[in-house]
Amino acid sequence: MRRYVIEREIPNIGSLNEDELQEAAAKSNFVLRQLAPDIQWLESFIADNKMFCIYLAKDDSIIQQHARVSGFPATKITEVGRVIGPETGADPHRQISREACER
């Protein structure tokens, strides 16, 4: 399966309380069970008026189907090409100059 970042524009999502977030997650989970095994929700990050979700899916059409059925818009769907993190730069044999860090 491929990894995707889904940007969802949802006004005032950042102001939802825990009960409202739990209800939204339960609704999403219900739809995900119907579409399984071709889609899996990993996690989401909530900002004021947007939510960024990380999914595994066979393709973007199943993400669009989840958005339609669940009612949670998929404003932008981006397939992840590569993933890096702090450990990516952890090669103990490579020296990084101060100038490179300041760029």
N, CA, C and O atoms as a GROMACS GRO file, in nm:
protein
  412
    1MET      N    1   0.084  -0.119   0.000
    1MET     CA    2   0.000   0.000   0.000
    1MET      C    3   0.088   0.124   0.000
    1MET      O    4   0.203   0.121   0.045
    2ARG      N    5   0.032   0.231  -0.051
    2ARG     CA    6   0.103   0.358  -0.060
    2ARG      C    7   0.068   0.447   0.059
    2ARG      O    8  -0.038   0.432   0.120
    3ARG      N    9   0.158   0.538   0.092
    3ARG     CA   10   0.134   0.633   0.203
    3ARG      C   11   0.090   0.767   0.144
    3ARG      O   12   0.147   0.815   0.046
    4TYR      N   13  -0.013   0.827   0.206
    4TYR     CA   14  -0.067   0.954   0.160
    4TYR      C   15  -0.081   1.052   0.276
    4TYR      O   16  -0.102   1.013   0.391
    5VAL      N   17  -0.070   1.182   0.241
    5VAL     CA   18  -0.106   1.290   0.332
    5VAL      C   19  -0.233   1.351   0.274
    5VAL      O   20  -0.236   1.391   0.158
    6ILE      N   21  -0.338   1.359   0.357
    6ILE     CA   22  -0.464   1.417   0.313
    6ILE      C   23  -0.484   1.547   0.390
    6ILE      O   24  -0.486   1.548   0.513
    7GLU      N   25  -0.501   1.654   0.316
    7GLU     CA   26  -0.530   1.784   0.376
    7GLU      C   27  -0.681   1.803   0.370
    7GLU      O   28  -0.742   1.795   0.264
    8ARG      N   29  -0.740   1.828   0.487
    8ARG     CA   30  -0.884   1.848   0.495
    8ARG      C   31  -0.913   1.988   0.548
    8ARG      O   32  -0.874   2.021   0.661
    9GLU      N   33  -0.980   2.069   0.471
    9GLU     CA   34  -1.021   2.201   0.517
    9GLU      C   35  -1.156   2.187   0.587
    9GLU      O   36  -1.258   2.159   0.524
   10ILE      N   37  -1.154   2.205   0.718
   10ILE     CA   38  -1.275   2.191   0.800
   10ILE      C   39  -1.279   2.310   0.895
   10ILE      O   40  -1.203   2.314   0.992
   11PRO      N   41  -1.367   2.408   0.868
   11PRO     CA   42  -1.372   2.527   0.953
   11PRO      C   43  -1.384   2.494   1.102
   11PRO      O   44  -1.467   2.411   1.141
   12ASN      N   45  -1.302   2.558   1.182
   12ASN     CA   46  -1.305   2.548   1.329
   12ASN      C   47  -1.277   2.410   1.384
   12ASN      O   48  -1.313   2.383   1.499
   13ILE      N   49  -1.215   2.322   1.308
   13ILE     CA   50  -1.188   2.188   1.360
   13ILE      C   51  -1.099   2.193   1.484
   13ILE      O   52  -1.108   2.107   1.572
   14GLY      N   53  -1.013   2.292   1.490
   14GLY     CA   54  -0.924   2.305   1.604
   14GLY      C   55  -0.994   2.338   1.734
   14GLY      O   56  -0.935   2.326   1.841
   15SER      N   57  -1.120   2.379   1.726
   15SER     CA   58  -1.194   2.414   1.848
   15SER      C   59  -1.285   2.300   1.896
   15SER      O   60  -1.357   2.317   1.995
   16LEU      N   61  -1.283   2.185   1.829
   16LEU     CA   62  -1.366   2.074   1.874
   16LEU      C   63  -1.316   2.019   2.007
   16LEU      O   64  -1.195   2.015   2.032
   17ASN      N   65  -1.409   1.979   2.092
   17ASN     CA   66  -1.370   1.921   2.221
   17ASN      C   67  -1.343   1.771   2.204
   17ASN      O   68  -1.364   1.716   2.096
   18GLU      N   69  -1.299   1.707   2.310
   18GLU     CA   70  -1.261   1.565   2.304
   18GLU      C   71  -1.377   1.476   2.261
   18GLU      O   72  -1.357   1.382   2.184
   19ASP      N   73  -1.497   1.503   2.310
   19ASP     CA   74  -1.614   1.422   2.273
   19ASP      C   75  -1.644   1.435   2.124
   19ASP      O   76  -1.676   1.336   2.058
   20GLU      N   77  -1.634   1.557   2.072
   20GLU     CA   78  -1.660   1.578   1.929
   20GLU      C   79  -1.553   1.511   1.843
   20GLU      O   80  -1.583   1.455   1.738
   21LEU      N   81  -1.428   1.517   1.887
   21LEU     CA   82  -1.321   1.449   1.813
   21LEU      C   83  -1.339   1.298   1.817
   21LEU      O   84  -1.316   1.229   1.717
   22GLN      N   85  -1.380   1.246   1.932
   22GLN     CA   86  -1.404   1.102   1.944
   22GLN      C   87  -1.517   1.058   1.851
   22GLN      O   88  -1.508   0.953   1.787
   23GLU      N   89  -1.622   1.138   1.843
   23GLU     CA   90  -1.735   1.106   1.755
   23GLU      C   91  -1.691   1.108   1.608
   23GLU      O   92  -1.730   1.021   1.530
   24ALA      N   93  -1.611   1.207   1.571
   24ALA     CA   94  -1.562   1.216   1.433
   24ALA      C   95  -1.473   1.096   1.400
   24ALA      O   96  -1.485   1.038   1.291
   25ALA      N   97  -1.385   1.059   1.492
   25ALA     CA   98  -1.296   0.944   1.469
   25ALA      C   99  -1.377   0.815   1.457
   25ALA      O  100  -1.346   0.730   1.374
   26ALA      N  101  -1.481   0.801   1.539
   26ALA     CA  102  -1.565   0.682   1.532
   26ALA      C  103  -1.637   0.673   1.398
   26ALA      O  104  -1.649   0.565   1.340
   27LYS      N  105  -1.685   0.786   1.348
   27LYS     CA  106  -1.751   0.789   1.217
   27LYS      C  107  -1.653   0.748   1.107
   27LYS      O  108  -1.687   0.669   1.019
   28SER      N  109  -1.531   0.802   1.113
   28SER     CA  110  -1.430   0.767   1.015
   28SER      C  111  -1.396   0.618   1.022
   28SER      O  112  -1.386   0.551   0.920
   29ASN      N  113  -1.380   0.567   1.144
   29ASN     CA  114  -1.349   0.425   1.163
   29ASN      C  115  -1.458   0.335   1.106
   29ASN      O  116  -1.428   0.230   1.049
   30PHE      N  117  -1.583   0.374   1.122
   30PHE     CA  118  -1.695   0.296   1.070
   30PHE      C  119  -1.682   0.282   0.918
   30PHE      O  120  -1.698   0.172   0.863
   31VAL      N  121  -1.654   0.393   0.849
   31VAL     CA  122  -1.639   0.390   0.704
   31VAL      C  123  -1.514   0.311   0.664
   31VAL      O  124  -1.516   0.236   0.566
   32LEU      N  125  -1.406   0.328   0.739
   32LEU     CA  126  -1.283   0.254   0.710
   32LEU      C  127  -1.304   0.103   0.716
   32LEU      O  128  -1.249   0.029   0.635
   33ARG      N  129  -1.383   0.059   0.813
   33ARG     CA  130  -1.412  -0.086   0.823
   33ARG      C  131  -1.485  -0.136   0.699
   33ARG      O  132  -1.464  -0.249   0.655
   34GLN      N  133  -1.571  -0.053   0.641
   34GLN     CA  134  -1.644  -0.091   0.520
   34GLN      C  135  -1.550  -0.100   0.399
   34GLN      O  136  -1.574  -0.179   0.307
   35LEU      N  137  -1.444  -0.020   0.399
   35LEU     CA  138  -1.353  -0.015   0.285
   35LEU      C  139  -1.230  -0.104   0.301
   35LEU      O  140  -1.151  -0.120   0.208
   36ALA      N  141  -1.214  -0.162   0.418
   36ALA     CA  142  -1.098  -0.247   0.447
   36ALA      C  143  -1.096  -0.366   0.352
   36ALA      O  144  -1.201  -0.412   0.309
   37PRO      N  145  -0.980  -0.414   0.320
   37PRO     CA  146  -0.846  -0.386   0.373
   37PRO      C  147  -0.768  -0.286   0.289
   37PRO      O  148  -0.646  -0.276   0.305
   38ASP      N  149  -0.834  -0.211   0.200
   38ASP     CA  150  -0.763  -0.127   0.104
   38ASP      C  151  -0.724   0.011   0.155
   38ASP      O  152  -0.666   0.090   0.081
   39ILE      N  153  -0.755   0.041   0.281
   39ILE     CA  154  -0.725   0.173   0.336
   39ILE      C  155  -0.705   0.160   0.487
   39ILE      O  156  -0.773   0.082   0.554
   40GLN      N  157  -0.612   0.239   0.538
   40GLN     CA  158  -0.584   0.238   0.682
   40GLN      C  159  -0.546   0.378   0.726
   40GLN      O  160  -0.461   0.442   0.664
   41TRP      N  161  -0.607   0.427   0.833
   41TRP     CA  162  -0.578   0.558   0.890
   41TRP      C  163  -0.468   0.540   0.994
   41TRP      O  164  -0.482   0.458   1.085
   42LEU      N  165  -0.359   0.616   0.982
   42LEU     CA  166  -0.248   0.605   1.076
   42LEU      C  167  -0.257   0.710   1.186
   42LEU      O  168  -0.249   0.677   1.304
   43GLU      N  169  -0.274   0.837   1.148
   43GLU     CA  170  -0.284   0.945   1.246
   43GLU      C  171  -0.325   1.073   1.177
   43GLU      O  172  -0.321   1.083   1.054
   44SER      N  173  -0.365   1.172   1.258
   44SER     CA  174  -0.403   1.303   1.204
   44SER      C  175  -0.348   1.413   1.293
   44SER      O  176  -0.328   1.395   1.413
   45PHE      N  177  -0.323   1.527   1.231
   45PHE     CA  178  -0.273   1.646   1.299
   45PHE      C  179  -0.375   1.757   1.277
   45PHE      O  180  -0.413   1.784   1.164
   46ILE      N  181  -0.420   1.819   1.386
   46ILE     CA  182  -0.528   1.918   1.378
   46ILE      C  183  -0.472   2.058   1.399
   46ILE      O  184  -0.399   2.083   1.494
   47ALA      N  185  -0.508   2.149   1.308
   47ALA     CA  186  -0.477   2.291   1.320
   47ALA      C  187  -0.611   2.365   1.334
   47ALA      O  188  -0.715   2.301   1.350
   48ASP      N  189  -0.608   2.496   1.329
   48ASP     CA  190  -0.731   2.572   1.348
   48ASP      C  191  -0.843   2.533   1.252
   48ASP      O  192  -0.953   2.498   1.296
   49ASN      N  193  -0.815   2.539   1.123
   49ASN     CA  194  -0.918   2.514   1.022
   49ASN      C  195  -0.882   2.403   0.925
   49ASN      O  196  -0.943   2.389   0.820
   50LYS      N  197  -0.782   2.323   0.962
   50LYS     CA  198  -0.738   2.214   0.876
   50LYS      C  199  -0.701   2.093   0.959
   50LYS      O  200  -0.666   2.102   1.076
   51MET      N  201  -0.710   1.980   0.893
   51MET     CA  202  -0.661   1.856   0.952
   51MET      C  203  -0.575   1.788   0.846
   51MET      O  204  -0.611   1.783   0.728
   52PHE      N  205  -0.460   1.737   0.889
   52PHE     CA  206  -0.368   1.666   0.801
   52PHE      C  207  -0.364   1.522   0.846
   52PHE      O  208  -0.324   1.493   0.959
   53CYS      N  209  -0.405   1.430   0.759
   53CYS     CA  210  -0.418   1.289   0.794
   53CYS      C  211  -0.316   1.207   0.717
   53CYS      O  212  -0.287   1.234   0.600
   54ILE      N  213  -0.262   1.106   0.784
   54ILE     CA  214  -0.169   1.013   0.721
   54ILE      C  215  -0.244   0.880   0.704
   54ILE      O  216  -0.293   0.822   0.801
   55TYR      N  217  -0.250   0.833   0.580
   55TYR     CA  218  -0.320   0.710   0.547
   55TYR      C  219  -0.229   0.617   0.467
   55TYR      O  220  -0.138   0.661   0.398
   56LEU      N  221  -0.257   0.489   0.479
   56LEU     CA  222  -0.206   0.390   0.385
   56LEU      C  223  -0.325   0.350   0.299
   56LEU      O  224  -0.434   0.326   0.352
   57ALA      N  225  -0.305   0.342   0.169
   57ALA     CA  226  -0.417   0.307   0.080
   57ALA      C  227  -0.364   0.248  -0.049
   57ALA      O  228  -0.250   0.273  -0.089
   58LYS      N  229  -0.449   0.169  -0.114
   58LYS     CA  230  -0.408   0.108  -0.242
   58LYS      C  231  -0.392   0.215  -0.350
   58LYS      O  232  -0.307   0.201  -0.438
   59ASP      N  233  -0.474   0.322  -0.344
   59ASP     CA  234  -0.463   0.433  -0.438
   59ASP      C  235  -0.545   0.550  -0.385
   59ASP      O  236  -0.612   0.538  -0.283
   60ASP      N  237  -0.540   0.663  -0.455
   60ASP     CA  238  -0.611   0.780  -0.404
   60ASP      C  239  -0.763   0.773  -0.424
   60ASP      O  240  -0.837   0.846  -0.358
   61SER      N  241  -0.809   0.686  -0.513
   61SER     CA  242  -0.954   0.678  -0.534
   61SER      C  243  -1.027   0.625  -0.409
   61SER      O  244  -1.140   0.665  -0.382
   62ILE      N  245  -0.964   0.537  -0.334
   62ILE     CA  246  -1.028   0.485  -0.214
   62ILE      C  247  -1.030   0.592  -0.104
   62ILE      O  248  -1.120   0.594  -0.020
   63ILE      N  249  -0.930   0.681  -0.105
   63ILE     CA  250  -0.931   0.794  -0.012
   63ILE      C  251  -1.045   0.889  -0.047
   63ILE      O  252  -1.113   0.939   0.042
   64GLN      N  253  -1.066   0.913  -0.174
   64GLN     CA  254  -1.178   0.997  -0.218
   64GLN      C  255  -1.311   0.933  -0.181
   64GLN      O  256  -1.405   1.003  -0.142
   65GLN      N  257  -1.320   0.802  -0.194
   65GLN     CA  258  -1.443   0.732  -0.156
   65GLN      C  259  -1.468   0.746  -0.006
   65GLN      O  260  -1.581   0.771   0.036
   66HIS      N  261  -1.364   0.730   0.076
   66HIS     CA  262  -1.378   0.749   0.220
   66HIS      C  263  -1.427   0.890   0.251
   66HIS      O  264  -1.514   0.909   0.336
   67ALA      N  265  -1.372   0.990   0.181
   67ALA     CA  266  -1.413   1.129   0.204
   67ALA      C  267  -1.560   1.149   0.172
   67ALA      O  268  -1.632   1.215   0.247
   68ARG      N  269  -1.606   1.092   0.060
   68ARG     CA  270  -1.747   1.107   0.022
   68ARG      C  271  -1.840   1.041   0.123
   68ARG      O  272  -1.938   1.101   0.166
   69VAL      N  273  -1.809   0.918   0.159
   69VAL     CA  274  -1.898   0.841   0.247
   69VAL      C  275  -1.896   0.896   0.390
   69VAL      O  276  -2.000   0.903   0.455
   70SER      N  277  -1.779   0.933   0.438
   70SER     CA  278  -1.768   0.981   0.577
   70SER      C  279  -1.812   1.126   0.594
   70SER      O  280  -1.852   1.166   0.703
   71GLY      N  281  -1.806   1.203   0.486
   71GLY     CA  282  -1.840   1.344   0.494
   71GLY      C  283  -1.723   1.433   0.533
   71GLY      O  284  -1.741   1.553   0.554
   72PHE      N  285  -1.603   1.376   0.542
   72PHE     CA  286  -1.484   1.454   0.575
   72PHE      C  287  -1.412   1.486   0.444
   72PHE      O  288  -1.362   1.395   0.378
   73PRO      N  289  -1.405   1.614   0.405
   73PRO     CA  290  -1.350   1.648   0.274
   73PRO      C  291  -1.202   1.612   0.261
   73PRO      O  292  -1.126   1.622   0.357
   74ALA      N  293  -1.164   1.571   0.143
   74ALA     CA  294  -1.023   1.548   0.111
   74ALA      C  295  -0.984   1.660   0.015
   74ALA      O  296  -0.987   1.643  -0.107
   75THR      N  297  -0.948   1.775   0.071
   75THR     CA  298  -0.918   1.893  -0.008
   75THR      C  299  -0.799   1.871  -0.098
   75THR      O  300  -0.800   1.912  -0.214
   76LYS      N  301  -0.696   1.805  -0.045
   76LYS     CA  302  -0.577   1.775  -0.124
   76LYS      C  303  -0.522   1.640  -0.080
   76LYS      O  304  -0.507   1.615   0.040
   77ILE      N  305  -0.492   1.554  -0.176
   77ILE     CA  306  -0.435   1.422  -0.149
   77ILE      C  307  -0.297   1.418  -0.214
   77ILE      O  308  -0.283   1.439  -0.334
   78THR      N  309  -0.196   1.389  -0.132
   78THR     CA  310  -0.059   1.385  -0.182
   78THR      C  311   0.003   1.251  -0.147
   78THR      O  312   0.006   1.212  -0.030
   79GLU      N  313   0.053   1.181  -0.248
   79GLU     CA  314   0.124   1.057  -0.221
   79GLU      C  315   0.264   1.090  -0.169
   79GLU      O  316   0.333   1.175  -0.225
   80VAL      N  317   0.305   1.023  -0.064
   80VAL     CA  318   0.437   1.044  -0.005
   80VAL      C  319   0.539   0.966  -0.087
   80VAL      O  320   0.522   0.846  -0.112
   81GLY      N  321   0.644   1.034  -0.129
   81GLY     CA  322   0.749   0.968  -0.206
   81GLY      C  323   0.853   0.903  -0.117
   81GLY      O  324   0.886   0.786  -0.133
   82ARG      N  325   0.905   0.982  -0.023
   82ARG     CA  326   1.008   0.933   0.067
   82ARG      C  327   0.984   0.994   0.205
   82ARG      O  328   0.917   1.097   0.217
   83VAL      N  329   1.038   0.930   0.306
   83VAL     CA  330   1.026   0.978   0.443
   83VAL      C  331   1.166   0.995   0.501
   83VAL      O  332   1.250   0.906   0.488
   84ILE      N  333   1.189   1.110   0.565
   84ILE     CA  334   1.315   1.130   0.637
   84ILE      C  335   1.284   1.173   0.779
   84ILE      O  336   1.173   1.216   0.808
   85GLY      N  337   1.380   1.161   0.864
   85GLY     CA  338   1.365   1.203   1.003
   85GLY      C  339   1.502   1.230   1.062
   85GLY      O  340   1.602   1.228   0.990
   86PRO      N  341   1.509   1.256   1.192
   86PRO     CA  342   1.637   1.286   1.255
   86PRO      C  343   1.742   1.178   1.231
   86PRO      O  344   1.860   1.207   1.216
   87GLU      N  345   1.698   1.052   1.229
   87GLU     CA  346   1.794   0.943   1.211
   87GLU      C  347   1.856   0.944   1.071
   87GLU      O  348   1.961   0.883   1.050
   88THR      N  349   1.791   1.011   0.975
   88THR     CA  350   1.846   1.021   0.840
   88THR      C  351   1.982   1.091   0.843
   88THR      O  352   2.071   1.057   0.764
   89GLY      N  353   1.999   1.187   0.931
   89GLY     CA  354   2.124   1.262   0.941
   89GLY      C  355   2.219   1.208   1.045
   89GLY      O  356   2.312   1.278   1.085
   90ALA      N  357   2.199   1.086   1.089
   90ALA     CA  358   2.276   1.031   1.201
   90ALA      C  359   2.400   0.954   1.160
   90ALA      O  360   2.450   0.873   1.239
   91ASP      N  361   2.452   0.975   1.040
   91ASP     CA  362   2.574   0.907   0.996
   91ASP      C  363   2.692   0.961   1.076
   91ASP      O  364   2.731   1.076   1.056
   92PRO      N  365   2.751   0.882   1.166
   92PRO     CA  366   2.859   0.932   1.251
   92PRO      C  367   2.989   0.960   1.173
   92PRO      O  368   3.080   1.024   1.226
   93HIS      N  369   2.998   0.913   1.050
   93HIS     CA  370   3.119   0.931   0.971
   93HIS      C  371   3.115   1.057   0.885
   93HIS      O  372   3.215   1.094   0.824
   94ARG      N  373   3.000   1.121   0.880
   94ARG     CA  374   2.986   1.239   0.795
   94ARG      C  375   2.998   1.364   0.880
   94ARG      O  376   2.930   1.379   0.981
   95GLN      N  377   3.085   1.453   0.839
   95GLN     CA  378   3.106   1.580   0.908
   95GLN      C  379   3.021   1.687   0.840
   95GLN      O  380   3.025   1.701   0.718
   96ILE      N  381   2.946   1.762   0.918
   96ILE     CA  382   2.864   1.872   0.866
   96ILE      C  383   2.930   2.002   0.909
   96ILE      O  384   2.956   2.024   1.027
   97SER      N  385   2.956   2.088   0.813
   97SER     CA  386   3.019   2.215   0.846
   97SER      C  387   2.916   2.311   0.904
   97SER      O  388   2.796   2.296   0.881
   98ARG      N  389   2.964   2.409   0.979
   98ARG     CA  390   2.878   2.512   1.036
   98ARG      C  391   2.805   2.588   0.925
   98ARG      O  392   2.688   2.624   0.941
   99GLU      N  393   2.873   2.612   0.813
   99GLU     CA  394   2.812   2.685   0.701
   99GLU      C  395   2.694   2.607   0.643
   99GLU      O  396   2.592   2.667   0.608
  100ALA      N  397   2.706   2.476   0.634
  100ALA     CA  398   2.597   2.393   0.582
  100ALA      C  399   2.476   2.401   0.673
  100ALA      O  400   2.363   2.400   0.625
  101CYS      N  401   2.498   2.409   0.802
  101CYS     CA  402   2.386   2.418   0.898
  101CYS      C  403   2.317   2.553   0.891
  101CYS      O  404   2.198   2.563   0.924
  102GLU      N  405   2.387   2.656   0.849
  102GLU     CA  406   2.331   2.791   0.845
  102GLU      C  407   2.258   2.821   0.715
  102GLU      O  408   2.197   2.927   0.701
  103ARG      N  409   2.264   2.729   0.619
  103ARG     CA  410   2.195   2.751   0.490
  103ARG      C  411   2.049   2.728   0.502
  103ARG      O  412   1.976   2.742   0.403
   0.00000   0.00000   0.00000
